[in-house]
Amino acid sequence: MFALSFMRHAFVAGTLIAILCGVIGVFVVARQMSFMTHTLSEIGFAGGSFAVFAGWSTLHGMMLFTILSSVLVGRLSVKESRREAVISAVSALFIGLGILFLSLSSQSASSATGILFGSVVGISAAEVNQLVILSVLILGILVILYRALKFTSFDRVGAQVSSINETAISIIFLLVLAVSVSVTAQIVGSLLIFILLTLPAASAKYFTTGVAKMIGLAILFALLGTWVGLYLSYITNWPVSFFIATIEVVIYLLALLNRQLTTK
């Protein structure tokens, strides 16, 4: 299997993305931003479609759209009472744009399939290098902001006492999340991005309470789903996103079962 260059690229990319999702996913779940992650995935679909239409790299198109839209959503949804409506409206707009760009594009339907469901086995060495740079950059930012993110996500009182600028941290986190969504789409596609960004972290919180331990466990679950998913995809020729989704759902169900058994 590893004698094939595309599988080596897939495992390197998958490993980096799993680590990234495990780290950022814990804060996504703690901040109750799973719905926002789902919306950014739909916006990523529009960005990827625009990239196909314009002849750009899919990753660049997704990054452009998710970053701009995250700023837009952040400005429009300051009030929590209207946040859900704003996110729904933005999501609907970008889904429509994605369909429009694909219809105007001269590319085949396979381009749309790659955007929606991912094409990790088709990642080139240049794209792997891009993923490495972006993943290291994002993880570096998260390390720098770790203390502030931990306070604002898990201990709001502690954040206020420490005089942490919650607004600035929220904006930076939203931008980091936008880039992470674009990067993750290389594995599972825009429709299933929220799986790796939410389910491993959601499963981890049922096994432990410490933030660092949750991050470690979330990374482990994300790596398990990605590695096993890639292997099963290789031997069956079925879509890797199907296996990753199934494995992460099974892990989550086991976590729920474990929680019920331990709380009785």
C-alpha positions in Angstrom: 0.0 0.0 0.0 2.7 2.5 1.0 4.6 1.7 -2.2 2.1 3.9 -4.0 2.9 7.6 -3.8 -0.7 8.7 -3.7 -1.4 6.5 -0.6 1.7 8.0 1.2 0.4 11.5 0.4 -3.0 10.5 1.6 -1.7 9.2 5.0 0.5 12.3 5.5 -2.4 14.6 4.7 -4.8 12.6 6.8 -2.6 12.5 9.8 -2.0 16.3 9.8 -5.7 17.0 9.3 -6.7 14.5 12.1 -4.4 16.2 14.5 -5.6 19.6 13.5 -9.3 18.6 13.9 -8.7 16.9 17.2 -7.2 20.1 18.7 -9.6 22.6 17.3 -12.6 20.4 17.6 -12.5 20.4 21.4 -12.9 24.2 21.4 -15.6 24.0 18.7 -17.7 21.7 20.8 -17.0 23.7 24.0 -18.1 26.9 22.3 -21.2 25.1 20.8 -20.1 26.1 17.3 -20.9 22.8 15.6 -23.7 24.5 13.6 -21.3 27.2 12.5 -18.8 24.4 11.3 -21.6 22.9 9.2 -22.3 26.3 7.7 -18.7 26.9 6.9 -18.6 23.5 5.1 -21.4 24.6 2.9 -19.6 27.9 2.3 -16.5 25.9 1.5 -18.6 24.1 -1.2 -19.3 27.5 -2.8 -15.6 28.4 -2.6 -14.5 25.2 -4.1 -17.1 25.5 -6.9 -15.9 29.1 -7.6 -12.3 27.8 -7.8 -13.4 25.2 -10.4 -15.2 27.9 -12.4 -12.2 30.3 -12.2 -9.5 27.7 -12.7 -8.0 28.1 -9.2 -6.9 25.5 -6.7 -9.9 24.2 -4.8 -8.1 24.9 -1.5 -7.6 28.5 -2.4 -11.2 29.0 -3.3 -12.4 27.4 -0.1 -10.1 29.5 2.0 -11.2 32.8 0.3 -14.9 32.1 0.8 -14.7 30.7 4.3 -12.5 33.5 5.7 -14.6 36.2 4.2 -17.9 34.6 5.3 -16.6 34.0 8.8 -16.0 37.7 9.2 -19.4 38.5 7.7 -21.2 36.1 10.0 -19.2 37.4 13.0 -20.3 41.0 12.2 -23.9 40.2 11.5 -24.5 37.8 14.4 -23.2 39.8 17.3 -26.6 39.3 19.1 -27.1 35.7 20.1 -30.8 36.0 19.5 -30.3 36.4 15.7 -27.2 34.3 15.3 -29.0 31.1 14.1 -31.1 33.1 11.6 -28.0 34.9 10.2 -26.0 31.7 9.9 -29.0 30.0 8.1 -29.3 32.9 5.7 -25.6 33.0 4.9 -25.6 29.2 4.4 -28.5 29.3 2.0 -26.9 32.1 -0.1 -23.6 30.2 -0.5 -25.2 26.9 -1.4 -27.0 28.7 -4.2 -23.7 30.3 -5.3 -22.0 27.0 -5.3 -24.7 25.4 -7.5 -24.4 28.5 -9.8 -20.6 28.3 -10.2 -20.8 24.6 -11.0 -23.4 25.1 -13.6 -21.4 27.9 -15.3 -18.2 25.8 -15.1 -17.0 23.8 -18.1 -15.6 21.1 -15.7 -17.2 17.6 -15.4 -19.4 16.3 -12.6 -16.3 14.7 -11.1 -15.2 18.1 -9.9 -18.4 18.6 -7.9 -18.0 15.1 -6.5 -14.5 15.9 -5.3 -15.6 19.1 -3.6 -18.6 17.5 -1.9 -17.1 14.2 -0.8 -13.3 14.8 -0.9 -10.5 13.3 -3.0 -7.7 12.5 -0.5 -6.3 9.7 -2.7 -5.8 12.2 -5.4 -3.7 14.7 -3.4 -0.4 15.7 -5.0 2.9 16.3 -3.4 2.5 20.1 -3.9 -0.9 19.9 -2.1 0.6 17.9 0.7 3.2 20.6 1.2 0.4 23.3 1.3 -1.4 21.2 3.9 1.8 20.9 6.0 2.4 24.6 6.0 -1.2 25.5 6.8 -1.6 22.9 9.5 1.6 23.9 11.2 0.6 27.6 11.1 -2.9 26.8 12.5 -1.5 24.6 15.3 1.1 27.3 16.1 -1.6 29.9 16.5 -3.6 27.5 18.7 -0.6 26.8 20.9 -0.1 30.6 21.4 -3.8 31.1 22.2 -4.2 27.9 24.2 -4.5 29.5 27.6 -6.9 32.2 26.4 -9.0 29.7 24.4 -9.2 27.4 27.4 -10.5 30.2 29.6 -13.0 31.6 27.1 -14.3 28.2 26.1 -14.4 26.4 29.5 -14.2 29.1 32.2 -15.8 32.4 31.2 -15.5 33.7 34.8 -11.8 33.0 34.7 -11.5 34.8 31.4 -13.1 37.9 32.8 -10.9 37.9 35.9 -7.8 37.5 33.7 -8.9 40.5 31.6 -8.8 38.4 28.4 -10.2 40.2 25.3 -12.9 37.6 24.5 -14.0 39.5 21.3 -10.5 39.4 19.8 -10.1 35.7 20.8 -13.4 34.8 19.2 -12.6 36.6 16.0 -9.2 34.9 15.7 -10.7 31.5 16.5 -13.4 32.0 13.9 -10.7 32.8 11.3 -8.7 29.8 12.3 -11.8 27.6 12.1 -12.5 28.9 8.6 -9.0 27.9 7.4 -9.3 24.6 9.2 -12.6 23.8 7.4 -10.9 24.5 4.0 -7.9 22.3 4.9 -10.1 19.4 6.2 -12.2 19.4 3.1 -9.2 17.8 1.3 -10.1 14.6 3.2 -13.8 14.3 3.7 -15.2 16.9 1.3 -17.3 19.9 2.1 -20.4 17.9 3.1 -18.7 15.9 5.8 -16.2 18.4 7.2 -18.1 18.7 10.5 -17.6 15.0 11.2 -13.9 15.3 11.9 -14.2 18.7 13.5 -17.0 17.7 15.9 -17.4 14.0 16.5 -13.9 13.1 17.8 -14.1 15.9 20.3 -17.7 15.2 21.2 -16.7 11.6 21.9 -13.7 12.6 23.9 -15.7 14.7 26.4 -17.6 11.6 27.5 -14.4 9.8 28.5 -12.5 12.6 30.3 -12.8 16.2 31.7 -9.4 17.7 31.4 -8.9 20.0 28.4 -5.5 18.5 27.5 -6.7 15.0 27.9 -9.8 15.7 25.8 -7.5 17.1 23.0 -5.3 14.0 23.2 -8.3 11.7 23.0 -9.9 13.6 20.2 -6.7 13.4 18.2 -6.6 9.7 18.8 -10.2 9.2 17.7 -9.6 11.4 14.6 -6.5 9.5 13.7 -8.2 6.1 14.2 -11.1 7.1 11.8 -8.7 8.6 9.2 -6.1 5.8 9.2 -8.6 2.9 9.2 -10.8 4.7 6.7 -7.9 5.2 4.3 -6.9 1.5 4.6 -10.5 0.2 4.1 -10.9 2.6 1.2 -7.7 1.2 -0.4 -8.8 -2.5 -0.1 -12.4 -2.0 -1.1 -12.2 1.0 -3.5 -15.1 2.6 -1.6 -15.2 6.3 -0.8 -12.9 7.1 2.2 -15.4 9.7 3.5 -17.9 6.9 4.0 -15.5 4.9 6.2 -14.4 7.9 8.2 -18.0 9.0 8.8 -19.0 5.5 9.9 -16.0 5.0 12.2 -16.5 8.3 13.9 -20.2 7.7 14.4 -19.5 4.3 15.9 -16.9 5.8 18.3 -19.4 8.5 19.3 -22.1 5.9 20.0 -19.7 3.8 22.1 -18.8 7.0 24.0 -22.5 7.6 24.7 -22.9 4.0 25.8 -19.9 4.3 28.1 -21.3 7.5 29.6 -24.6 5.8 30.4 -22.9 2.8 31.9 -20.6 4.9 34.1 -23.3 7.3 35.4 -25.7 4.6 36.6 
